[in-house]
Amino acid sequence: MSTPITISLLGAPQGKGRARAFVRGGHVGHYTPEKTRSYEGMIRTAAMQELGTRPAFDEPLEFVLRAVFPVPASWSERKRQQAITGDIKPGKKPDLDNIAKAWNDALNGVVYRDDSLICRMTLDKRYGPQPLVVCTVRPMPTFRDQHEVGLPSQVETKGKEAQR
């Protein structure tokens, strides 16, 4: 099994911007906003530095992303601590799925051959002392891997359900 790769990017998380349409010469065209292209470029650069000479993954993958937002400066110290400990969550824009989409698209063809290889995604949005996004891509554990670390197999789980 291949070694996981973790990519971190400092700064406030950004979501993928909606594609824009235009008409030129009677034809409709589309483009990605500059802010999104720039952000995805920064993600790709960080990924290439982290990846080094390793080849891109070409096996079923797990995609884990944590988006850490800055705590608003206007909040009281008590409320800031609640946010950092996870008692208060950032229910604000950008949407978590849009953040994941920006990262997924930026890593496509760099960290993994194609995003169709992603079989599991775990996404998390929280406050922290420093805004950043951390993304780990790792091979999906096989039945044997799960069994060796003591995770219940599907066969064992189904057997227990049948006993109930």
MDAnalysis code that builds the backbone (N, CA, C; Angstrom):
import MDAnalysis as mda
import numpy as np

u = mda.Universe.empty(492, n_residues=164, atom_resindex=np.repeat(np.arange(164), 3), trajectory=True)
u.add_TopologyAttr("name", ["N", "CA", "C"] * 164)
u.add_TopologyAttr("resid", np.arange(1, 165))
u.add_TopologyAttr("resname", ["MET", "SER", "THR", "PRO", "ILE", "THR", "ILE", "SER", "LEU", "LEU", "GLY", "ALA", "PRO", "GLN", "GLY", "LYS", "GLY", "ARG", "ALA", "ARG", "ALA", "PHE", "VAL", "ARG", "GLY", "GLY", "HIS", "VAL", "GLY", "HIS", "TYR", "THR", "PRO", "GLU", "LYS", "THR", "ARG", "SER", "TYR", "GLU", "GLY", "MET", "ILE", "ARG", "THR", "ALA", "ALA", "MET", "GLN", "GLU", "LEU", "GLY", "THR", "ARG", "PRO", "ALA", "PHE", "ASP", "GLU", "PRO", "LEU", "GLU", "PHE", "VAL", "LEU", "ARG", "ALA", "VAL", "PHE", "PRO", "VAL", "PRO", "ALA", "SER", "TRP", "SER", "GLU", "ARG", "LYS", "ARG", "GLN", "GLN", "ALA", "ILE", "THR", "GLY", "ASP", "ILE", "LYS", "PRO", "GLY", "LYS", "LYS", "PRO", "ASP", "LEU", "ASP", "ASN", "ILE", "ALA", "LYS", "ALA", "TRP", "ASN", "ASP", "ALA", "LEU", "ASN", "GLY", "VAL", "VAL", "TYR", "ARG", "ASP", "ASP", "SER", "LEU", "ILE", "CYS", "ARG", "MET", "THR", "LEU", "ASP", "LYS", "ARG", "TYR", "GLY", "PRO", "GLN", "PRO", "LEU", "VAL", "VAL", "CYS", "THR", "VAL", "ARG", "PRO", "MET", "PRO", "THR", "PHE", "ARG", "ASP", "GLN", "HIS", "GLU", "VAL", "GLY", "LEU", "PRO", "SER", "GLN", "VAL", "GLU", "THR", "LYS", "GLY", "LYS", "GLU", "ALA", "GLN", "ARG"])
u.atoms.positions = np.array([
    [0.848, -1.179, 0.000],
    [0.000, 0.000, 0.000],
    [0.890, 1.237, 0.000],
    [0.518, 2.242, -0.792],
    [1.281, 3.477, -0.918],
    [1.188, 4.313, 0.344],
    [2.164, 5.196, 0.506],
    [2.215, 6.096, 1.653],
    [1.269, 7.270, 1.423],
    [0.496, 7.676, 2.445],
    [-0.404, 8.836, 2.302],
    [0.386, 10.115, 2.038],
    [-0.289, 11.099, 1.498],
    [0.311, 12.415, 1.292],
    [-0.602, 13.444, 1.955],
    [0.002, 14.391, 2.669],
    [-0.746, 15.457, 3.332],
    [-0.260, 16.791, 2.800],
    [-1.203, 17.604, 2.343],
    [-0.916, 18.925, 1.784],
    [-1.576, 19.964, 2.676],
    [-0.821, 20.983, 3.069],
    [-1.360, 22.081, 3.881],
    [-1.189, 23.385, 3.121],
    [-2.175, 24.249, 3.255],
    [-2.112, 25.558, 2.625],
    [-2.602, 26.594, 3.633],
    [-1.699, 27.483, 4.053],
    [-2.060, 28.528, 5.002],
    [-2.982, 29.549, 4.350],
    [-3.857, 30.128, 5.163],
    [-4.789, 31.141, 4.672],
    [-6.223, 30.659, 4.801],
    [-7.145, 31.598, 4.730],
    [-8.559, 31.272, 4.864],
    [-9.008, 30.342, 3.739],
    [-9.801, 29.314, 4.069],
    [-10.302, 28.394, 3.049],
    [-11.143, 29.130, 2.005],
    [-11.018, 28.706, 0.749],
    [-11.790, 29.293, -0.336],
    [-12.534, 28.194, -1.074],
    [-13.729, 28.513, -1.494],
    [-14.516, 27.566, -2.271],
    [-14.289, 27.764, -3.757],
    [-14.686, 26.788, -4.524],
    [-14.578, 26.889, -5.988],
    [-15.649, 27.849, -6.472],
    [-15.234, 28.839, -7.234],
    [-16.174, 29.809, -7.779],
    [-16.983, 29.215, -8.915],
    [-18.172, 29.711, -9.087],
    [-19.055, 29.245, -10.160],
    [-18.492, 29.667, -11.511],
    [-18.537, 28.749, -12.463],
    [-18.075, 29.064, -13.814],
    [-18.940, 30.192, -14.393],
    [-18.320, 31.097, -15.113],
    [-19.025, 32.230, -15.719],
    [-19.199, 31.976, -17.218],
    [-20.259, 32.520, -17.751],
    [-20.540, 32.361, -19.183],
    [-20.483, 33.729, -19.862],
    [-20.128, 33.700, -21.136],
    [-20.101, 34.937, -21.936],
    [-20.471, 34.587, -23.367],
    [-20.890, 35.606, -24.119],
    [-21.208, 35.427, -25.536],
    [-20.230, 36.277, -26.335],
    [-19.570, 35.632, -27.318],
    [-18.627, 36.341, -28.176],
    [-18.804, 35.809, -29.590],
    [-19.114, 36.681, -30.497],
    [-19.282, 36.272, -31.888],
    [-20.421, 35.288, -32.077],
    [-21.466, 35.402, -31.251],
    [-22.609, 34.510, -31.374],
    [-22.399, 33.150, -30.726],
    [-21.244, 32.937, -30.086],
    [-20.968, 31.662, -29.417],
    [-20.853, 31.875, -27.914],
    [-21.366, 30.902, -27.166],
    [-21.290, 30.965, -25.708],
    [-20.001, 30.290, -25.255],
    [-19.283, 30.955, -24.369],
    [-18.056, 30.393, -23.796],
    [-18.151, 30.411, -22.282],
    [-17.291, 29.663, -21.630],
    [-17.267, 29.607, -20.165],
    [-15.841, 29.805, -19.673],
    [-15.723, 30.363, -18.474],
    [-14.400, 30.502, -17.868],
    [-14.524, 30.391, -16.355],
    [-13.416, 30.003, -15.726],
    [-13.342, 29.915, -14.270],
    [-12.837, 31.252, -13.761],
    [-13.464, 31.816, -12.722],
    [-13.013, 33.104, -12.190],
    [-11.527, 33.081, -11.794],
    [-10.864, 34.206, -11.945],
    [-9.427, 34.324, -11.661],
    [-9.097, 33.919, -10.225],
    [-9.931, 34.313, -9.264],
    [-9.663, 33.980, -7.858],
    [-9.602, 32.459, -7.666],
    [-10.499, 31.720, -8.316],
    [-10.507, 30.261, -8.214],
    [-9.287, 29.675, -8.906],
    [-8.951, 30.170, -10.089],
    [-7.775, 29.658, -10.814],
    [-6.507, 29.870, -9.997],
    [-6.397, 31.015, -9.375],
    [-5.223, 31.336, -8.564],
    [-5.129, 30.414, -7.342],
    [-6.264, 30.225, -6.658],
    [-6.286, 29.365, -5.465],
    [-5.938, 27.923, -5.840],
    [-6.524, 27.417, -6.906],
    [-6.221, 26.051, -7.341],
    [-4.755, 25.917, -7.748],
    [-4.181, 26.971, -8.310],
    [-2.758, 26.958, -8.648],
    [-1.886, 26.852, -7.406],
    [-2.252, 27.562, -6.337],
    [-1.500, 27.480, -5.085],
    [-1.592, 26.070, -4.493],
    [-2.776, 25.466, -4.586],
    [-2.956, 24.097, -4.086],
    [-2.074, 23.141, -4.878],
    [-2.099, 23.254, -6.207],
    [-1.282, 22.380, -7.064],
    [0.202, 22.527, -6.750],
    [0.663, 23.765, -6.567],
    [2.072, 24.011, -6.258],
    [2.455, 23.352, -4.942],
    [1.617, 23.531, -3.913],
    [1.897, 22.905, -2.609],
    [1.904, 21.383, -2.737],
    [0.989, 20.840, -3.536],
    [0.913, 19.389, -3.722],
    [2.150, 18.862, -4.437],
    [2.596, 19.558, -5.470],
    [3.783, 19.114, -6.212],
    [5.023, 19.141, -5.320],
    [5.126, 20.160, -4.461],
    [6.264, 20.225, -3.534],
    [6.216, 19.066, -2.548],
    [5.044, 18.757, -2.042],
    [4.891, 17.669, -1.073],
    [5.098, 16.304, -1.735],
    [4.624, 16.164, -2.951],
    [4.708, 14.901, -3.680],
    [6.142, 14.579, -4.098],
    [6.892, 15.595, -4.451],
    [8.278, 15.378, -4.880],
    [8.320, 14.541, -6.144],
    [9.105, 13.462, -6.121],
    [9.268, 12.613, -7.302],
    [8.320, 11.419, -7.301],
    [7.470, 11.321, -6.279],
    [6.523, 10.206, -6.227],
    [5.535, 10.295, -7.381],
    [5.128, 9.152, -7.914],
    [4.099, 9.193, -8.965],
    [2.720, 9.450, -8.353],
    [1.796, 9.892, -9.171],
    [0.418, 10.106, -8.723],
    [-0.208, 8.765, -8.349],
    [-1.120, 8.782, -7.391],
    [-1.834, 7.574, -7.005],
    [-2.649, 7.053, -8.192],
    [-2.744, 5.731, -8.292],
    [-3.559, 5.108, -9.328],
    [-4.261, 3.900, -8.718],
    [-4.947, 4.138, -7.603],
    [-5.648, 3.093, -6.860],
    [-6.808, 3.756, -6.110],
    [-7.756, 2.984, -5.608],
    [-8.872, 3.577, -4.848],
    [-8.350, 4.374, -3.646],
    [-8.940, 5.565, -3.437],
    [-8.404, 6.507, -2.458],
    [-9.432, 6.998, -1.456],
    [-8.893, 7.476, -0.335],
    [-9.668, 8.202, 0.669],
    [-9.151, 9.641, 0.662],
    [-10.069, 10.603, 0.666],
    [-9.770, 12.035, 0.597],
    [-10.265, 12.650, 1.901],
    [-9.353, 13.174, 2.726],
    [-9.710, 13.757, 4.023],
    [-9.317, 15.224, 4.003],
    [-10.284, 16.115, 4.265],
    [-10.017, 17.546, 4.203],
    [-10.537, 18.230, 5.461],
    [-9.700, 19.080, 6.040],
    [-10.105, 19.899, 7.184],
    [-9.859, 21.356, 6.834],
    [-10.941, 22.143, 6.861],
    [-10.866, 23.578, 6.590],
    [-10.940, 24.311, 7.925],
    [-9.896, 25.067, 8.240],
    [-9.812, 25.784, 9.520],
    [-9.973, 27.280, 9.238],
    [-11.007, 27.858, 9.838],
    [-11.328, 29.268, 9.636],
    [-10.786, 30.115, 10.782],
    [-10.462, 31.387, 10.489],
    [-10.019, 32.268, 11.568],
    [-11.200, 32.625, 12.466],
    [-10.919, 32.767, 13.741],
    [-11.956, 33.193, 14.685],
    [-12.120, 34.704, 14.519],
    [-13.361, 35.196, 14.382],
    [-13.555, 36.644, 14.238],
    [-12.932, 37.425, 15.393],
    [-12.188, 38.466, 15.067],
    [-11.492, 39.276, 16.072],
    [-12.469, 39.978, 17.010],
    [-13.685, 40.206, 16.556],
    [-14.666, 40.936, 17.365],
    [-15.260, 40.068, 18.488],
    [-15.020, 38.768, 18.473],
    [-15.599, 37.884, 19.483],
    [-14.879, 38.039, 20.817],
    [-15.620, 37.823, 21.893],
    [-15.032, 37.874, 23.241],
    [-14.046, 36.720, 23.398],
    [-13.171, 36.841, 24.387],
    [-12.173, 35.787, 24.623],
    [-12.847, 34.453, 24.936],
    [-13.942, 34.494, 25.678],
    [-14.670, 33.262, 26.019],
    [-15.226, 32.594, 24.748],
    [-15.831, 33.401, 23.897],
    [-16.402, 32.865, 22.660],
    [-15.300, 32.369, 21.719],
    [-14.157, 33.070, 21.713],
    [-13.015, 32.636, 20.891],
    [-12.522, 31.262, 21.338],
    [-12.428, 31.056, 22.646],
    [-11.973, 29.761, 23.165],
    [-12.968, 28.653, 22.822],
    [-14.256, 28.962, 22.895],
    [-15.276, 27.976, 22.520],
    [-15.141, 27.594, 21.046],
    [-14.810, 28.569, 20.220],
    [-14.643, 28.296, 18.790],
    [-13.417, 27.413, 18.556],
    [-12.309, 27.719, 19.211],
    [-11.073, 26.959, 19.016],
    [-11.203, 25.531, 19.545],
    [-11.952, 25.337, 20.630],
    [-12.127, 23.984, 21.173],
    [-13.187, 23.190, 20.414],
    [-13.875, 23.830, 19.465],
    [-14.839, 23.120, 18.638],
    [-16.270, 23.188, 19.125],
    [-16.517, 23.944, 20.205],
    [-17.886, 24.083, 20.703],
    [-18.739, 24.960, 19.777],
    [-18.099, 25.855, 19.044],
    [-18.790, 26.692, 18.067],
    [-18.203, 26.352, 16.700],
    [-19.063, 26.058, 15.750],
    [-18.642, 25.688, 14.389],
    [-18.887, 26.855, 13.433],
    [-18.094, 26.940, 12.361],
    [-18.261, 28.029, 11.388],
    [-19.367, 27.734, 10.373],
    [-20.585, 28.034, 10.728],
    [-21.711, 27.868, 9.805],
    [-21.800, 29.078, 8.896],
    [-20.797, 29.236, 8.038],
    [-20.737, 30.395, 7.152],
    [-20.114, 29.984, 5.833],
    [-20.138, 30.877, 4.874],
    [-19.546, 30.621, 3.573],
    [-18.027, 30.702, 3.679],
    [-17.301, 30.003, 2.854],
    [-17.769, 29.176, 1.752],
    [-18.297, 27.825, 2.226],
    [-19.157, 27.235, 1.398],
    [-19.709, 25.923, 1.701],
    [-18.591, 24.890, 1.672],
    [-18.704, 23.910, 2.550],
    [-17.683, 22.877, 2.659],
    [-17.519, 22.094, 1.361],
    [-18.628, 21.818, 0.672],
    [-18.519, 21.063, -0.584],
    [-17.806, 21.869, -1.666],
    [-17.923, 23.190, -1.631],
    [-17.208, 24.027, -2.608],
    [-15.710, 24.092, -2.309],
    [-15.355, 24.056, -1.029],
    [-13.933, 24.003, -0.649],
    [-13.351, 22.679, -1.144],
    [-14.071, 21.585, -0.876],
    [-13.609, 20.256, -1.301],
    [-13.491, 20.191, -2.821],
    [-14.418, 20.805, -3.532],
    [-14.389, 20.782, -4.999],
    [-13.139, 21.495, -5.528],
    [-12.786, 22.631, -4.933],
    [-11.584, 23.351, -5.354],
    [-10.343, 22.472, -5.144],
    [-10.258, 21.821, -3.996],
    [-9.103, 20.968, -3.705],
    [-9.099, 19.732, -4.590],
    [-10.254, 19.125, -4.749],
    [-10.358, 17.923, -5.567],
    [-9.919, 18.213, -7.005],
    [-10.401, 19.306, -7.569],
    [-10.046, 19.665, -8.943],
    [-8.564, 20.018, -9.065],
    [-8.016, 20.712, -8.061],
    [-6.610, 21.109, -8.110],
    [-5.678, 19.899, -8.011],
    [-6.064, 18.891, -7.238],
    [-5.208, 17.716, -7.042],
    [-5.365, 16.680, -8.149],
    [-6.429, 16.814, -8.945],
    [-6.702, 15.873, -10.033],
    [-5.570, 15.927, -11.067],
    [-4.977, 14.777, -11.360],
    [-3.885, 14.716, -12.312],
    [-2.530, 15.046, -11.706],
    [-2.502, 15.468, -10.438],
    [-1.249, 15.779, -9.751],
    [-0.993, 14.730, -8.663],
    [-1.893, 14.654, -7.697],
    [-1.749, 13.699, -6.593],
    [-2.359, 12.355, -6.961],
    [-3.437, 12.369, -7.726],
    [-4.060, 11.136, -8.201],
    [-4.346, 11.259, -9.692],
    [-4.313, 10.092, -10.356],
    [-4.507, 10.059, -11.807],
    [-5.828, 10.696, -12.209],
    [-6.895, 10.351, -11.469],
    [-8.215, 10.893, -11.778],
    [-9.046, 10.890, -10.501],
    [-9.930, 11.878, -10.355],
    [-10.727, 11.952, -9.131],
    [-11.767, 10.845, -9.034],
    [-11.949, 10.075, -10.086],
    [-12.857, 8.922, -9.999],
    [-12.293, 7.849, -9.075],
    [-11.009, 7.945, -8.716],
    [-10.378, 6.988, -7.801],
    [-10.806, 7.220, -6.357],
    [-11.392, 8.373, -6.052],
    [-11.796, 8.680, -4.673],
    [-13.049, 7.887, -4.336],
    [-12.922, 7.050, -3.313],
    [-14.033, 6.188, -2.884],
    [-14.615, 6.631, -1.547],
    [-13.897, 7.452, -0.812],
    [-14.402, 7.948, 0.474],
    [-13.872, 9.363, 0.684],
    [-14.777, 10.247, 1.152],
    [-14.385, 11.620, 1.494],
    [-14.806, 11.901, 2.920],
    [-13.905, 12.510, 3.666],
    [-14.210, 12.969, 5.015],
    [-13.889, 14.456, 5.034],
    [-14.899, 15.282, 5.313],
    [-14.746, 16.730, 5.260],
    [-15.087, 17.325, 6.620],
    [-14.339, 18.358, 7.011],
    [-14.540, 18.980, 8.316],
    [-14.283, 20.480, 8.196],
    [-15.122, 21.249, 8.860],
    [-15.027, 22.714, 8.853],
    [-15.010, 23.140, 10.310],
    [-13.999, 23.909, 10.706],
    [-13.887, 24.313, 12.111],
    [-13.137, 25.638, 12.230],
    [-13.122, 26.191, 13.449],
    [-12.323, 27.379, 13.742],
    [-10.996, 26.926, 14.310],
    [-9.987, 27.786, 14.191],
    [-8.683, 27.479, 14.752],
    [-7.876, 28.738, 14.939],
    [-6.745, 28.609, 15.626],
    [-5.914, 29.793, 15.882],
    [-5.278, 30.346, 14.606],
    [-5.120, 29.495, 13.582],
    [-4.528, 29.929, 12.321],
    [-5.352, 29.355, 11.169],
    [-5.805, 30.215, 10.240],
    [-6.600, 29.696, 9.123],
    [-5.733, 28.892, 8.149],
    [-6.227, 27.712, 7.775],
    [-5.529, 26.876, 6.818],
    [-6.441, 25.756, 6.353],
    [-5.998, 25.045, 5.331],
    [-6.681, 23.838, 4.875],
    [-5.633, 22.738, 4.860],
    [-6.004, 21.580, 5.410],
    [-5.133, 20.411, 5.416],
    [-5.882, 19.290, 4.710],
    [-5.233, 18.681, 3.731],
    [-5.855, 17.609, 2.964],
    [-4.913, 16.403, 2.937],
    [-5.437, 15.245, 3.298],
    [-4.672, 14.007, 3.234],
    [-5.335, 13.078, 2.234],
    [-4.527, 12.516, 1.358],
    [-5.002, 11.543, 0.377],
    [-4.245, 10.253, 0.666],
    [-4.995, 9.174, 0.834],
    [-4.362, 7.889, 1.136],
    [-5.113, 6.763, 0.442],
    [-4.407, 5.669, 0.194],
    [-5.074, 4.517, -0.400],
    [-6.171, 3.999, 0.528],
    [-7.253, 3.524, -0.063],
    [-8.337, 2.937, 0.726],
    [-7.832, 1.648, 1.360],
    [-8.147, 1.440, 2.643],
    [-7.755, 0.176, 3.261],
    [-8.546, -0.975, 2.640],
    [-7.884, -2.080, 2.457],
    [-8.536, -3.265, 1.913],
    [-9.160, -4.058, 3.054],
    [-9.883, -5.090, 2.718],
    [-10.477, -5.967, 3.722],
    [-9.381, -6.506, 4.642],
    [-8.271, -6.906, 4.063],
    [-7.158, -7.461, 4.841],
    [-6.596, -6.405, 5.781],
    [-6.401, -5.158, 5.288],
    [-5.876, -4.079, 6.125],
    [-6.795, -3.824, 7.306],
    [-8.103, -3.787, 7.073],
    [-9.059, -3.536, 8.150],
    [-9.020, -4.669, 9.167],
    [-8.906, -5.883, 8.683],
    [-8.907, -7.045, 9.567],
    [-7.663, -7.062, 10.444],
    [-6.519, -6.662, 9.875],
    [-5.267, -6.655, 10.627],
    [-5.264, -5.621, 11.733],
    [-5.949, -4.485, 11.559],
    [-5.966, -3.451, 12.599],
    [-7.169, -3.588, 13.518],
    [-7.939, -4.650, 13.359],
    [-9.032, -4.914, 14.284],
    [-10.351, -4.263, 13.955],
    [-10.514, -3.720, 12.752],
    [-11.795, -3.142, 12.374],
    [-12.746, -4.267, 12.002],
    [-14.015, -4.138, 12.334],
    [-14.946, -5.217, 11.987],
    [-15.125, -5.322, 10.481],
    [-15.113, -6.535, 9.978],
    [-15.331, -6.744, 8.547],
    [-16.825, -6.720, 8.275],
    [-17.201, -6.606, 7.011],
    [-18.614, -6.609, 6.645],
    [-19.250, -7.939, 7.020],
    [-18.518, -9.032, 6.851],
    [-19.053, -10.349, 7.177],
    [-19.364, -10.422, 8.671],
    [-18.420, -9.944, 9.519],
    [-18.635, -9.969, 10.962],
    [-19.804, -9.082, 11.352],
    [-19.891, -7.892, 10.726],
    [-20.972, -6.944, 11.028],
    [-22.323, -7.543, 10.663],
    [-22.427, -8.183, 9.490],
    [-23.686, -8.777, 9.069],
    [-24.067, -9.918, 9.999],
    [-23.089, -10.679, 10.441],
    [-23.362, -11.779, 11.364],
    [-23.925, -11.279, 12.683],
    [-23.399, -10.173, 13.190],
    [-23.886, -9.595, 14.440],
    [-25.292, -9.068, 14.277],
    [-25.586, -8.446, 13.096],
    [-26.925, -7.932, 12.855],
    [-27.938, -9.064, 12.795],
    [-27.530, -10.199, 12.228],
    [-28.421, -11.347, 12.130],
    [-28.727, -11.938, 13.505],
    [-27.780, -11.805, 14.453],
    [-27.963, -12.346, 15.803],
    [-28.953, -11.524, 16.618],
    [-29.142, -10.267, 16.234],
    [-30.009, -9.361, 17.020],
    [-31.442, -9.732, 16.893],
])
